[in-house]
Amino acid sequence: MTIWILSNYRSRLNAITQMLVIGTMNILEFLFVPQLLLWGRYNSVFAVMFIALIYYNEFKLNKGTQ
């Protein structure tokens, strides 16, 4: 995924994929192993903030470059 990000090839699809992977990973962690997370179930708050950052960076800041 790093190469995909650096190449800027289909960056919107890349951002959507990143958001889905992060969301899926955190839902699974939340349900099955919350005791292994650094902040327990509150880790999902940071995941949502990170997903929002990815969204803002790709769909708001890069609006004119597509």
N, C-alpha and C positions, 0 to 999 in steps of 0.2 A: 504494500500500500504506500510505502514511502516513495518508491519510484513513481507510482501513479500520481502522488501529490506533487512531486517535484517536476514531473513532465507536464503537468497542467492539462493532460489529455482528459477530456470529458469531465471537467472538474465538478459539475453539478451532480452527475451520477456518483462521483467519488464522495462528495459530501453526504449525499443521501445514504450511500452504503456505510459510511462511517457512523452516521447517526443511528442507523438500524443495528449495526454491530454493537455499539456502546449501549443502546437501549436494551437489546436482547440479553447481552452479557449481564447487565445490572439487574434485570428482572430475574434471571436465573439465580444469580448470587443472592438477591434479596429473599427469594423463596427457599433455597436449599442450603445455603451456607452463610447466613448473616453473621455468625460468630467469627468468621475468618476475615471479615471486612474491617478495615482500619477504624471506621466510625460506625460500625454496625449497620443498622437499617438506615441511618442518616446518610450513608454513602450515596443513596439514590438522589439526594438533593444536589450533590456535587456533579453527579452524572447528568442530571437535567440541566444544570448550569453549563456544563461542557457541551452538551448537545445544542443549547441555545447559542453558545459562542461559535460553534461550527456553522450553524444556520445563518447567524448574523454576518459572519465573515464571507460566506459564499453567496448568499442571496440578497444581502443588503449592500455590503461594501463593494462587491464586484458586479453590481447591477449593470453598469455601463460597458463592461468589458466583454460581455457575451454577444 
